[in-house]
Amino acid sequence: MRTATLLVSMLVAAAAGCASSERAEQERKEQELLNAVPLEFDPTDQYELAAWWTNGDQLLNLDVSGSYKLYEGTNRYRSPVERGRWWQQSYATLWLEPYAEPSRKTTRIVLRKVAGDLRLDVRDLNPMSELSGPPVVIEDRLTGGWTGPAGRLQLGGNLRYRFQRSAIEPSGPAVLGGEDGAWRVEANLLILEPDSATLAPTLMRILDTDGTINLETSGGRLARMQSPLEQG
């Protein structure tokens, strides 16, 4: 009887020792994992993902409406290569779902922190950093009013224009009330595409001299119109 009791005690002690050893090994592995891959940021941190992101080669806009646009290059005035919707799954994960890209499925995007700054790992692209706003490009510098011997030109941020030609502007017929259409930039040229099929496109050369832009037309140069505040 004593032998049996002693044997049971030894088995219980061995089992307890084995469980304790397993717990210790599990705790050691968990600690090694924490040391190797530390939490990059506090999940309770407040941050806004609806912003502009870039890696210098591509540009991503996560809009507050839940839509997104992905551009090749950093010019938002160019047509995006992908449109879709996005949503945040967790503090470190969001998803991109293209609208009309059957060949590209919904993809998981990882949010990281590097030296205190947020990064997005978007597919096989280089990591993207958050911007305070979209990069300033030549279209931003052209948006606004222009005037000169050729007439008055208004370039809108929506890539629409209105051109009121002067009577002496020789490149095309005068249009009562002004000419409307779409504008774009190619290389150092501003191209005006009229809505009317009876009017030919107008090309203006963009001259940038020490940061001051003028538009060279067949009827003379157009200079930026001063705002009331600039006028004094």
MDAnalysis code that builds the backbone (N, CA, C; Angstrom):
import MDAnalysis as mda
import numpy as np

u = mda.Universe.empty(696, n_residues=232, atom_resindex=np.repeat(np.arange(232), 3), trajectory=True)
u.add_TopologyAttr("name", ["N", "CA", "C"] * 232)
u.add_TopologyAttr("resid", np.arange(1, 233))
u.add_TopologyAttr("resname", ["MET", "ARG", "THR", "ALA", "THR", "LEU", "LEU", "VAL", "SER", "MET", "LEU", "VAL", "ALA", "ALA", "ALA", "ALA", "GLY", "CYS", "ALA", "SER", "SER", "GLU", "ARG", "ALA", "GLU", "GLN", "GLU", "ARG", "LYS", "GLU", "GLN", "GLU", "LEU", "LEU", "ASN", "ALA", "VAL", "PRO", "LEU", "GLU", "PHE", "ASP", "PRO", "THR", "ASP", "GLN", "TYR", "GLU", "LEU", "ALA", "ALA", "TRP", "TRP", "THR", "ASN", "GLY", "ASP", "GLN", "LEU", "LEU", "ASN", "LEU", "ASP", "VAL", "SER", "GLY", "SER", "TYR", "LYS", "LEU", "TYR", "GLU", "GLY", "THR", "ASN", "ARG", "TYR", "ARG", "SER", "PRO", "VAL", "GLU", "ARG", "GLY", "ARG", "TRP", "TRP", "GLN", "GLN", "SER", "TYR", "ALA", "THR", "LEU", "TRP", "LEU", "GLU", "PRO", "TYR", "ALA", "GLU", "PRO", "SER", "ARG", "LYS", "THR", "THR", "ARG", "ILE", "VAL", "LEU", "ARG", "LYS", "VAL", "ALA", "GLY", "ASP", "LEU", "ARG", "LEU", "ASP", "VAL", "ARG", "ASP", "LEU", "ASN", "PRO", "MET", "SER", "GLU", "LEU", "SER", "GLY", "PRO", "PRO", "VAL", "VAL", "ILE", "GLU", "ASP", "ARG", "LEU", "THR", "GLY", "GLY", "TRP", "THR", "GLY", "PRO", "ALA", "GLY", "ARG", "LEU", "GLN", "LEU", "GLY", "GLY", "ASN", "LEU", "ARG", "TYR", "ARG", "PHE", "GLN", "ARG", "SER", "ALA", "ILE", "GLU", "PRO", "SER", "GLY", "PRO", "ALA", "VAL", "LEU", "GLY", "GLY", "GLU", "ASP", "GLY", "ALA", "TRP", "ARG", "VAL", "GLU", "ALA", "ASN", "LEU", "LEU", "ILE", "LEU", "GLU", "PRO", "ASP", "SER", "ALA", "THR", "LEU", "ALA", "PRO", "THR", "LEU", "MET", "ARG", "ILE", "LEU", "ASP", "THR", "ASP", "GLY", "THR", "ILE", "ASN", "LEU", "GLU", "THR", "SER", "GLY", "GLY", "ARG", "LEU", "ALA", "ARG", "MET", "GLN", "SER", "PRO", "LEU", "GLU", "GLN", "GLY"])
u.atoms.positions = np.array([
    [0.832, -1.200, 0.000],
    [0.000, 0.000, 0.000],
    [0.865, 1.248, 0.000],
    [1.904, 1.226, 0.878],
    [2.808, 2.375, 0.955],
    [3.525, 2.566, -0.375],
    [3.883, 1.441, -1.013],
    [4.594, 1.535, -2.296],
    [3.713, 2.173, -3.355],
    [2.434, 1.776, -3.375],
    [1.497, 2.331, -4.366],
    [1.300, 3.816, -4.150],
    [1.160, 4.202, -2.868],
    [0.966, 5.629, -2.558],
    [2.179, 6.439, -2.985],
    [3.356, 5.904, -2.724],
    [4.587, 6.596, -3.104],
    [4.685, 6.738, -4.617],
    [4.258, 5.677, -5.351],
    [4.311, 5.704, -6.805],
    [3.371, 6.770, -7.366],
    [2.163, 6.853, -6.768],
    [1.192, 7.870, -7.211],
    [1.740, 9.258, -6.957],
    [2.344, 9.463, -5.798],
    [2.910, 10.778, -5.463],
    [3.997, 11.169, -6.448],
    [4.817, 10.181, -6.831],
    [5.904, 10.450, -7.769],
    [5.346, 10.822, -9.145],
    [4.266, 10.118, -9.562],
    [3.656, 10.406, -10.863],
    [3.030, 11.797, -10.879],
    [2.352, 12.167, -9.773],
    [1.735, 13.502, -9.675],
    [2.804, 14.585, -9.716],
    [3.878, 14.342, -8.989],
    [4.972, 15.322, -8.962],
    [5.603, 15.466, -10.333],
    [5.760, 14.328, -11.036],
    [6.355, 14.376, -12.378],
    [5.457, 15.123, -13.338],
    [4.123, 14.856, -13.236],
    [3.172, 15.543, -14.114],
    [3.173, 17.040, -13.839],
    [3.206, 17.404, -12.559],
    [3.224, 18.826, -12.198],
    [4.496, 19.488, -12.699],
    [5.609, 18.749, -12.582],
    [6.867, 19.288, -13.069],
    [6.870, 19.472, -14.568],
    [6.266, 18.516, -15.275],
    [6.190, 18.587, -16.737],
    [5.335, 19.763, -17.179],
    [4.167, 19.961, -16.492],
    [3.286, 21.085, -16.828],
    [3.977, 22.407, -16.554],
    [4.707, 22.445, -15.427],
    [5.427, 23.674, -15.097],
    [6.505, 23.972, -16.123],
    [7.171, 22.925, -16.583],
    [8.223, 23.083, -17.593],
    [7.639, 23.556, -18.914],
    [6.466, 23.016, -19.285],
    [5.809, 23.423, -20.518],
    [5.386, 24.891, -20.454],
    [4.836, 25.295, -19.293],
    [4.440, 26.698, -19.131],
    [5.642, 27.620, -19.238],
    [6.739, 27.196, -18.620],
    [7.948, 28.011, -18.662],
    [8.472, 28.136, -20.086],
    [8.424, 27.020, -20.841],
    [8.895, 27.038, -22.230],
    [8.001, 27.934, -23.097],
    [6.664, 27.857, -22.858],
    [5.736, 28.694, -23.613],
    [5.963, 30.166, -23.309],
    [6.157, 30.482, -22.025],
    [6.412, 31.878, -21.638],
    [7.714, 32.371, -22.254],
    [8.728, 31.469, -22.314],
    [10.006, 31.866, -22.910],
    [9.837, 32.169, -24.388],
    [9.089, 31.333, -25.115],
    [8.865, 31.557, -26.528],
    [8.080, 32.840, -26.779],
    [7.052, 33.091, -25.942],
    [6.266, 34.315, -26.091],
    [7.126, 35.548, -25.849],
    [8.011, 35.471, -24.868],
    [8.880, 36.601, -24.570],
    [9.857, 36.841, -25.721],
    [10.399, 35.755, -26.300],
    [11.292, 35.894, -27.441],
    [10.571, 36.547, -28.619],
    [9.294, 36.161, -28.821],
    [8.520, 36.737, -29.915],
    [8.277, 38.221, -29.686],
    [7.962, 38.582, -28.465],
    [7.749, 40.001, -28.155],
    [9.019, 40.803, -28.338],
    [10.157, 40.205, -27.958],
    [11.431, 40.909, -28.109],
    [11.807, 41.051, -29.579],
    [11.467, 40.026, -30.380],
    [11.841, 40.046, -31.789],
    [10.919, 40.942, -32.606],
    [9.615, 40.951, -32.275],
    [8.638, 41.749, -33.025],
    [7.839, 42.605, -32.042],
    [8.410, 43.704, -31.588],
    [7.701, 44.538, -30.626],
    [6.496, 45.211, -31.260],
    [5.496, 45.517, -30.458],
    [4.358, 46.272, -30.954],
    [4.838, 47.625, -31.451],
    [4.464, 47.985, -32.683],
    [4.982, 49.211, -33.285],
    [4.264, 50.452, -32.778],
    [3.001, 50.303, -32.381],
    [2.312, 51.437, -31.797],
    [1.142, 50.951, -30.965],
    [0.693, 51.825, -30.107],
    [-0.400, 51.512, -29.202],
    [-1.701, 51.430, -30.000],
    [-2.430, 50.327, -29.908],
    [-3.687, 50.209, -30.652],
    [-4.701, 51.296, -30.305],
    [-4.524, 51.945, -29.145],
    [-5.455, 53.000, -28.750],
    [-5.058, 54.365, -29.307],
    [-3.920, 54.429, -30.011],
    [-3.508, 55.701, -30.620],
    [-4.572, 56.191, -31.593],
    [-4.758, 57.510, -31.645],
    [-5.700, 58.114, -32.579],
    [-4.956, 58.583, -33.822],
    [-5.383, 58.134, -34.987],
    [-4.764, 58.564, -36.230],
    [-5.816, 58.507, -37.335],
    [-5.589, 59.292, -38.380],
    [-6.540, 59.402, -39.484],
    [-5.932, 58.805, -40.747],
    [-6.586, 57.794, -41.289],
    [-6.083, 57.145, -42.489],
    [-6.563, 57.838, -43.764],
    [-7.664, 58.561, -43.685],
    [-8.186, 59.272, -44.858],
    [-7.256, 60.442, -45.165],
    [-6.328, 60.211, -46.086],
    [-5.295, 61.204, -46.375],
    [-4.646, 60.850, -47.709],
    [-3.634, 61.632, -48.072],
    [-2.810, 61.357, -49.253],
    [-1.563, 60.615, -48.804],
    [-1.170, 59.584, -49.571],
    [-0.015, 58.754, -49.250],
    [0.839, 58.597, -50.508],
    [2.150, 58.565, -50.338],
    [3.020, 58.379, -51.495],
    [4.322, 57.699, -51.096],
    [4.942, 57.062, -52.087],
    [6.288, 56.522, -51.921],
    [7.254, 57.177, -52.903],
    [6.791, 58.236, -53.561],
    [7.601, 58.938, -54.545],
    [7.377, 58.445, -55.964],
    [6.857, 57.223, -56.092],
    [6.581, 56.650, -57.413],
    [5.085, 56.521, -57.683],
    [4.312, 56.293, -56.633],
    [2.862, 56.199, -56.744],
    [2.221, 57.122, -55.711],
    [0.950, 57.427, -55.962],
    [0.190, 58.314, -55.073],
    [-1.136, 57.638, -54.763],
    [-1.507, 57.605, -53.490],
    [-2.745, 56.967, -53.053],
    [-3.560, 57.967, -52.254],
    [-4.832, 58.110, -52.630],
    [-5.741, 58.968, -51.874],
    [-6.818, 58.109, -51.235],
    [-6.826, 58.063, -49.905],
    [-7.888, 57.406, -49.155],
    [-8.866, 58.497, -48.745],
    [-10.021, 58.531, -49.376],
    [-10.976, 59.615, -49.140],
    [-11.865, 59.293, -47.942],
    [-12.346, 60.359, -47.268],
    [-13.214, 60.171, -46.102],
    [-14.526, 59.492, -46.482],
    [-14.886, 59.540, -47.774],
    [-16.127, 58.912, -48.229],
    [-16.014, 57.395, -48.279],
    [-14.796, 56.868, -48.144],
    [-14.583, 55.431, -48.246],
    [-14.125, 54.989, -49.621],
    [-13.918, 55.942, -50.523],
    [-13.388, 55.615, -51.847],
    [-11.885, 55.877, -51.868],
    [-11.200, 55.287, -52.854],
    [-9.767, 55.539, -52.998],
    [-9.403, 55.657, -54.465],
    [-8.269, 56.320, -54.712],
    [-7.695, 56.430, -56.045],
    [-6.207, 56.166, -55.937],
    [-5.691, 55.361, -56.856],
    [-4.268, 55.049, -56.906],
    [-3.720, 55.573, -58.228],
    [-2.653, 56.386, -58.145],
    [-2.066, 57.006, -59.320],
    [-0.663, 56.466, -59.560],
    [-0.314, 56.320, -60.832],
    [1.072, 56.056, -61.201],
    [1.739, 57.414, -61.343],
    [2.774, 57.661, -60.534],
    [3.331, 59.005, -60.452],
    [2.671, 59.754, -59.308],
    [3.002, 61.029, -59.166],
    [2.506, 61.806, -58.022],
    [1.645, 62.990, -58.446],
    [1.070, 62.906, -59.652],
    [0.224, 63.994, -60.147],
    [-1.240, 63.548, -60.115],
    [-2.015, 64.125, -59.213],
    [-3.419, 63.735, -59.057],
    [-4.296, 64.209, -60.203],
    [-3.774, 65.068, -61.088],
    [-4.545, 65.524, -62.239],
    [-4.519, 64.503, -63.380],
    [-3.650, 63.519, -63.282],
    [-3.643, 62.447, -64.262],
    [-4.738, 61.431, -63.900],
    [-5.126, 60.622, -64.858],
    [-6.153, 59.618, -64.592],
    [-5.590, 58.544, -63.655],
    [-6.325, 58.185, -62.612],
    [-5.833, 57.134, -61.713],
    [-5.792, 55.789, -62.419],
    [-4.852, 54.953, -62.019],
    [-4.750, 53.617, -62.605],
    [-5.706, 52.645, -61.915],
    [-6.242, 53.078, -60.766],
    [-7.167, 52.201, -60.047],
    [-8.069, 53.040, -59.150],
    [-9.339, 52.667, -59.130],
    [-10.327, 53.271, -58.235],
    [-11.027, 52.155, -57.476],
    [-11.520, 52.486, -56.291],
    [-12.244, 51.478, -55.539],
    [-12.708, 52.013, -54.202],
    [-13.005, 51.098, -53.298],
    [-13.391, 51.501, -51.948],
    [-12.429, 50.879, -50.944],
    [-12.324, 51.513, -49.793],
    [-11.427, 51.015, -48.755],
    [-12.155, 51.009, -47.425],
    [-11.696, 50.147, -46.530],
    [-12.226, 50.143, -45.178],
    [-11.158, 49.632, -44.225],
    [-11.276, 50.053, -42.978],
    [-10.300, 49.671, -41.958],
    [-10.850, 48.500, -41.157],
    [-10.062, 47.440, -41.092],
    [-10.480, 46.250, -40.353],
    [-10.063, 46.334, -38.887],
    [-8.851, 46.798, -38.657],
    [-8.328, 46.881, -37.295],
    [-7.357, 48.045, -37.220],
    [-6.722, 48.220, -36.065],
    [-5.806, 49.341, -35.907],
    [-4.592, 49.226, -36.816],
    [-4.311, 48.039, -37.354],
    [-3.114, 47.849, -38.180],
    [-3.412, 47.250, -39.552],
    [-4.689, 47.187, -39.926],
    [-5.052, 46.549, -41.191],
    [-6.178, 47.313, -41.874],
    [-6.034, 47.525, -43.190],
    [-7.133, 48.033, -43.992],
    [-7.166, 47.275, -45.304],
    [-8.254, 47.458, -46.062],
    [-8.458, 46.697, -47.296],
    [-8.759, 47.634, -48.451],
    [-8.264, 47.274, -49.646],
    [-8.577, 47.982, -50.883],
    [-9.359, 47.041, -51.795],
    [-10.502, 47.513, -52.271],
    [-11.327, 46.717, -53.177],
    [-11.578, 47.509, -54.460],
    [-10.933, 47.167, -55.566],
    [-11.131, 47.893, -56.826],
    [-12.576, 47.785, -57.309],
    [-13.062, 48.852, -57.945],
    [-14.427, 48.844, -58.467],
    [-14.581, 47.889, -59.645],
    [-13.725, 48.037, -60.635],
    [-13.904, 47.292, -61.886],
    [-12.597, 46.662, -62.329],
    [-11.980, 45.895, -61.447],
    [-10.730, 45.218, -61.765],
    [-10.886, 43.738, -61.475],
    [-11.535, 42.993, -62.379],
    [-11.756, 41.562, -62.101],
    [-10.471, 40.771, -61.919],
    [-9.389, 41.265, -62.496],
    [-8.126, 40.540, -62.380],
    [-7.411, 40.833, -61.056],
    [-7.869, 41.859, -60.349],
    [-7.217, 42.223, -59.079],
    [-8.225, 42.090, -57.948],
    [-7.952, 41.212, -57.016],
    [-8.870, 40.967, -55.920],
    [-8.655, 41.989, -54.803],
    [-9.595, 41.972, -53.857],
    [-9.442, 42.791, -52.661],
    [-8.130, 42.425, -51.963],
    [-7.367, 43.427, -51.579],
    [-6.061, 43.159, -50.972],
    [-5.952, 43.771, -49.585],
    [-5.236, 43.067, -48.754],
    [-5.010, 43.488, -47.380],
    [-3.803, 44.423, -47.321],
    [-3.968, 45.575, -46.673],
    [-2.908, 46.560, -46.542],
    [-2.488, 46.648, -45.075],
    [-1.199, 46.564, -44.824],
    [-0.674, 46.585, -43.454],
    [-0.227, 47.997, -43.085],
    [-0.631, 48.430, -41.920],
    [-0.241, 49.733, -41.380],
    [0.866, 49.529, -40.358],
    [1.981, 50.245, -40.540],
    [3.113, 50.127, -39.627],
    [3.533, 51.505, -39.134],
    [4.391, 51.495, -38.136],
    [5.014, 52.732, -37.664],
    [6.520, 52.576, -37.771],
    [7.159, 53.548, -38.416],
    [8.613, 53.547, -38.561],
    [9.125, 54.872, -38.020],
    [9.924, 54.788, -36.958],
    [10.468, 55.998, -36.318],
    [9.358, 56.980, -35.976],
    [8.223, 56.444, -35.549],
    [7.115, 57.294, -35.129],
    [6.186, 57.727, -36.239],
    [6.507, 57.427, -37.507],
    [5.677, 57.828, -38.642],
    [4.932, 56.631, -39.206],
    [3.695, 56.862, -39.647],
    [2.887, 55.790, -40.211],
    [3.368, 55.423, -41.605],
    [3.276, 54.139, -41.936],
    [3.608, 53.633, -43.256],
    [2.500, 52.659, -43.697],
    [2.226, 52.664, -44.995],
    [1.304, 51.693, -45.573],
    [2.088, 50.760, -46.484],
    [1.948, 49.470, -46.271],
    [2.531, 48.468, -47.171],
    [1.447, 48.071, -48.168],
    [1.511, 48.648, -49.353],
    [0.488, 48.443, -50.375],
    [0.999, 47.438, -51.414],
    [0.508, 46.221, -51.337],
    [0.876, 45.171, -52.283],
    [2.394, 45.067, -52.396],
    [2.900, 45.065, -53.658],
    [4.344, 44.936, -53.852],
    [5.010, 46.296, -54.089],
    [4.290, 47.385, -53.788],
    [4.853, 48.719, -53.950],
    [5.739, 49.057, -52.756],
    [6.609, 50.045, -52.936],
    [7.401, 50.523, -51.808],
    [6.477, 51.134, -50.762],
    [6.849, 51.062, -49.471],
    [6.000, 51.597, -48.409],
    [5.634, 53.063, -48.666],
    [4.410, 53.425, -48.306],
    [3.915, 54.775, -48.525],
    [3.841, 55.546, -47.213],
    [4.206, 56.822, -47.286],
    [4.154, 57.712, -46.130],
    [3.007, 58.704, -46.293],
    [2.486, 59.165, -45.177],
    [1.364, 60.101, -45.207],
    [1.843, 61.510, -45.548],
    [1.033, 62.224, -46.320],
    [1.314, 63.601, -46.689],
    [0.309, 64.531, -46.019],
    [0.717, 65.778, -45.813],
    [-0.211, 66.765, -45.263],
    [-1.221, 67.212, -46.305],
    [-0.928, 66.956, -47.572],
    [-1.816, 67.299, -48.679],
    [-1.230, 66.737, -49.957],
    [-1.955, 66.821, -51.057],
    [-1.421, 66.281, -52.314],
    [-0.205, 67.062, -52.769],
    [0.749, 66.414, -53.457],
    [1.932, 67.129, -53.946],
    [1.533, 68.256, -54.895],
    [2.218, 69.379, -54.783],
    [1.963, 70.526, -55.665],
    [2.620, 70.259, -57.014],
    [1.829, 70.368, -58.088],
    [2.317, 70.117, -59.440],
    [2.011, 71.336, -60.307],
    [2.418, 71.272, -61.577],
    [2.279, 72.433, -62.455],
    [0.820, 72.849, -62.612],
    [-0.110, 71.892, -62.603],
    [-1.532, 72.240, -62.727],
    [-1.982, 73.144, -61.585],
    [-1.463, 72.910, -60.376],
    [-1.810, 73.771, -59.241],
    [-1.337, 75.198, -59.484],
    [-0.186, 75.338, -60.104],
    [0.380, 76.666, -60.342],
    [-0.328, 77.393, -61.481],
    [-1.002, 76.629, -62.337],
    [-1.710, 77.251, -63.450],
    [-3.151, 77.617, -63.098],
    [-3.725, 76.950, -62.124],
    [-5.119, 77.207, -61.769],
    [-5.305, 78.657, -61.334],
    [-6.314, 79.300, -61.915],
    [-6.599, 80.698, -61.590],
    [-6.835, 81.518, -62.847],
    [-6.775, 82.848, -62.693],
    [-7.066, 83.743, -63.797],
    [-5.813, 84.264, -64.482],
    [-5.898, 84.448, -65.821],
    [-4.799, 84.937, -66.636],
    [-5.327, 86.008, -67.591],
    [-4.510, 87.013, -67.867],
    [-4.942, 88.088, -68.743],
    [-3.776, 88.616, -69.561],
    [-4.100, 89.174, -70.720],
    [-3.083, 89.729, -71.608],
    [-3.723, 90.154, -72.913],
    [-2.910, 90.495, -73.913],
    [-3.453, 90.947, -75.206],
    [-4.386, 89.926, -75.857],
    [-4.175, 88.637, -75.593],
    [-4.997, 87.609, -76.226],
    [-6.381, 87.497, -75.605],
    [-6.561, 88.022, -74.389],
    [-7.850, 87.950, -73.727],
    [-7.722, 87.566, -72.263],
    [-8.804, 87.003, -71.741],
    [-8.835, 86.593, -70.330],
    [-9.135, 85.096, -70.257],
    [-8.321, 84.405, -69.471],
    [-8.430, 82.956, -69.361],
    [-8.592, 82.569, -67.903],
    [-9.565, 81.715, -67.624],
    [-9.769, 81.197, -66.277],
    [-9.598, 79.685, -66.310],
    [-8.609, 79.176, -65.567],
    [-8.342, 77.738, -65.482],
    [-8.836, 77.224, -64.133],
    [-9.791, 76.309, -64.164],
    [-10.349, 75.782, -62.931],
    [-9.611, 74.561, -62.427],
    [-9.686, 74.335, -61.128],
    [-9.049, 73.173, -60.530],
    [-9.685, 71.863, -60.951],
    [-10.872, 71.935, -61.568],
    [-11.545, 70.739, -62.087],
    [-11.166, 70.452, -63.537],
    [-10.110, 71.145, -64.021],
    [-9.598, 71.000, -65.382],
    [-10.596, 71.478, -66.439],
    [-11.434, 72.431, -66.053],
    [-12.311, 73.133, -66.987],
    [-11.797, 74.570, -67.126],
    [-12.067, 75.176, -68.300],
    [-11.605, 76.548, -68.516],
    [-12.679, 77.384, -69.188],
    [-12.507, 78.690, -69.096],
    [-13.281, 79.659, -69.883],
    [-12.296, 80.668, -70.447],
    [-12.374, 80.872, -71.753],
    [-11.449, 81.766, -72.453],
    [-12.263, 82.828, -73.189],
    [-12.082, 84.063, -72.780],
    [-12.704, 85.193, -73.458],
    [-11.631, 85.874, -74.294],
    [-11.651, 85.574, -75.578],
    [-10.623, 86.078, -76.479],
    [-10.842, 87.563, -76.753],
    [-9.733, 88.253, -76.968],
    [-9.826, 89.663, -77.350],
    [-10.110, 89.754, -78.847],
    [-10.513, 90.929, -79.300],
    [-10.848, 91.120, -80.716],
    [-9.636, 90.951, -81.609],
    [-8.415, 91.129, -81.046],
    [-7.223, 91.075, -81.887],
    [-6.567, 89.696, -81.846],
    [-7.144, 88.754, -81.066],
    [-6.538, 87.418, -80.950],
    [-6.769, 86.674, -82.267],
    [-5.675, 86.307, -82.976],
    [-5.824, 85.802, -84.339],
    [-5.975, 84.297, -84.489],
    [-5.865, 83.525, -83.400],
    [-5.786, 82.076, -83.572],
    [-7.123, 81.417, -83.839],
    [-8.228, 82.116, -83.638],
    [-9.521, 81.491, -83.860],
    [-10.620, 82.519, -83.803],
    [-11.845, 82.138, -84.161],
    [-12.959, 83.082, -84.151],
    [-13.340, 83.482, -82.733],
    [-13.777, 84.710, -82.586],
    [-14.251, 85.171, -81.285],
    [-15.571, 84.476, -80.972],
    [-15.748, 84.093, -79.709],
    [-16.965, 83.412, -79.285],
    [-17.694, 84.321, -78.318],
    [-18.929, 84.662, -78.664],
    [-19.706, 85.557, -77.820],
    [-19.935, 84.904, -76.456],
    [-19.587, 85.624, -75.408],
    [-19.765, 85.102, -74.053],
    [-18.625, 84.239, -73.578],
    [-17.650, 83.955, -74.449],
    [-16.502, 83.167, -74.020],
    [-16.544, 81.730, -74.501],
    [-15.401, 81.101, -74.454],
    [-15.224, 79.720, -74.916],
    [-14.987, 78.828, -73.713],
    [-15.702, 77.702, -73.647],
    [-15.570, 76.767, -72.531],
    [-14.994, 75.443, -73.023],
    [-14.333, 74.735, -72.131],
    [-13.782, 73.445, -72.504],
    [-12.958, 72.832, -71.394],
    [-12.143, 71.850, -71.765],
    [-11.271, 71.152, -70.823],
    [-9.821, 71.519, -71.113],
    [-9.003, 71.559, -70.055],
    [-7.590, 71.881, -70.247],
    [-6.720, 70.803, -69.625],
    [-5.512, 70.687, -70.193],
    [-4.552, 69.722, -69.671],
    [-3.143, 70.226, -69.984],
    [-2.168, 69.595, -69.352],
    [-0.768, 69.954, -69.555],
    [-0.036, 68.757, -70.134],
    [0.732, 68.993, -71.164],
    [1.627, 67.996, -71.730],
    [2.985, 68.649, -71.942],
    [3.989, 68.113, -71.243],
    [5.341, 68.690, -71.286],
    [5.245, 70.154, -70.876],
    [5.680, 71.079, -71.755],
    [5.632, 72.507, -71.413],
    [4.507, 73.221, -72.155],
    [3.456, 72.464, -72.514],
    [2.340, 73.048, -73.242],
    [1.054, 72.971, -72.439],
    [0.289, 74.071, -72.456],
    [-1.068, 74.086, -71.949],
    [-1.992, 73.902, -73.155],
    [-2.847, 72.894, -73.099],
    [-3.725, 72.581, -74.224],
    [-5.170, 72.827, -73.811],
    [-5.849, 73.677, -74.575],
    [-7.262, 73.974, -74.346],
    [-8.089, 73.219, -75.377],
    [-8.978, 72.354, -74.914],
    [-9.850, 71.568, -75.787],
    [-11.270, 72.117, -75.670],
    [-11.744, 72.886, -76.660],
    [-13.087, 73.486, -76.577],
    [-14.195, 72.434, -76.584],
    [-15.300, 72.758, -75.931],
    [-16.462, 71.874, -75.983],
    [-17.064, 71.846, -77.384],
    [-16.989, 72.981, -78.065],
    [-17.572, 73.087, -79.395],
    [-16.690, 72.382, -80.427],
    [-17.312, 71.517, -81.225],
    [-16.562, 70.792, -82.254],
    [-16.135, 71.704, -83.399],
    [-16.691, 72.906, -83.460],
    [-16.338, 73.831, -84.536],
    [-15.078, 74.625, -84.224],
    [-14.592, 74.512, -82.991],
    [-13.399, 75.263, -82.586],
    [-12.209, 74.317, -82.458],
    [-11.066, 74.791, -82.906],
    [-9.841, 73.990, -82.825],
    [-9.205, 74.143, -81.450],
    [-8.461, 73.137, -80.987],
    [-7.733, 73.269, -79.721],
    [-6.730, 74.413, -79.780],
    [-6.460, 75.004, -78.637],
    [-5.490, 76.089, -78.516],
    [-4.302, 75.597, -77.706],
    [-3.101, 75.856, -78.214],
    [-1.879, 75.485, -77.513],
    [-1.188, 76.744, -77.003],
    [-0.798, 76.727, -75.755],
    [-0.063, 77.822, -75.145],
    [1.207, 77.267, -74.514],
    [2.307, 77.923, -74.736],
    [3.576, 77.466, -74.166],
    [3.714, 78.014, -72.747],
    [4.089, 77.130, -71.834],
    [4.267, 77.519, -70.427],
    [5.698, 77.985, -70.226],
    [5.852, 79.255, -69.844],
    [7.170, 79.841, -69.608],
    [7.363, 80.027, -68.110],
    [8.377, 79.385, -67.568],
    [8.675, 79.493, -66.131],
    [10.028, 80.165, -65.979],
    [10.006, 81.419, -65.570],
    [11.234, 82.194, -65.406],
    [11.402, 82.570, -63.941],
    [12.373, 81.942, -63.292],
    [12.655, 82.219, -61.877],
    [11.396, 82.096, -61.020],
    [10.586, 81.086, -61.309],
    [9.400, 80.847, -60.502],
    [8.166, 81.616, -60.946],
    [8.316, 82.519, -61.913],
    [7.180, 83.274, -62.431],
    [6.719, 82.653, -63.743],
    [5.438, 82.300, -63.805],
    [4.905, 81.628, -64.983],
    [4.132, 82.604, -65.864],
    [4.376, 82.533, -67.172],
    [3.585, 83.234, -68.167],
    [3.153, 82.224, -69.217],
    [2.079, 82.566, -69.932],
    [1.579, 81.706, -70.992],
    [1.777, 82.412, -72.328],
    [2.534, 81.767, -73.213],
    [2.831, 82.349, -74.525],
    [1.785, 81.879, -75.527],
    [1.049, 82.834, -76.117],
    [0.030, 82.519, -77.107],
    [0.369, 83.224, -78.415],
    [-0.381, 82.864, -79.465],
    [-0.165, 83.527, -80.749],
    [-0.562, 84.998, -80.702],
    [-1.358, 85.367, -79.715],
    [-1.773, 86.769, -79.586],
    [-1.038, 87.519, -78.503],
    [0.049, 86.950, -77.986],
    [0.809, 87.607, -76.932],
    [0.780, 86.810, -75.646],
    [1.494, 87.298, -74.655],
    [1.596, 86.581, -73.392],
    [0.420, 86.861, -72.469],
    [0.074, 85.833, -71.718],
    [-0.903, 85.976, -70.643],
    [-0.153, 85.889, -69.318],
    [-0.455, 86.818, -68.413],
    [0.143, 86.825, -67.080],
    [-0.950, 86.562, -66.055],
    [-0.550, 86.041, -64.925],
    [-1.542, 85.731, -63.893],
    [-2.214, 87.006, -63.403],
    [-3.523, 86.935, -63.247],
    [-4.286, 88.062, -62.723],
    [-4.075, 88.150, -61.218],
    [-3.902, 89.341, -60.721],
    [-3.735, 89.546, -59.291],
    [-5.094, 89.490, -58.599],
    [-5.081, 88.886, -57.421],
    [-6.309, 88.884, -56.616],
    [-6.494, 90.241, -55.966],
    [-7.703, 90.570, -55.493],
    [-7.918, 91.851, -54.818],
    [-6.952, 92.097, -53.670],
    [-6.601, 91.033, -52.943],
    [-5.674, 91.193, -51.821],
    [-4.282, 91.557, -52.341],
    [-3.866, 90.905, -53.444],
    [-2.552, 91.208, -54.020],
    [-2.486, 92.611, -54.586],
    [-3.662, 93.100, -55.067],
    [-3.697, 94.437, -55.651],
    [-3.652, 95.512, -54.591],
    [-3.894, 95.129, -53.405],
    [-3.701, 96.089, -52.372],
    [-4.624, 96.594, -51.509],
])
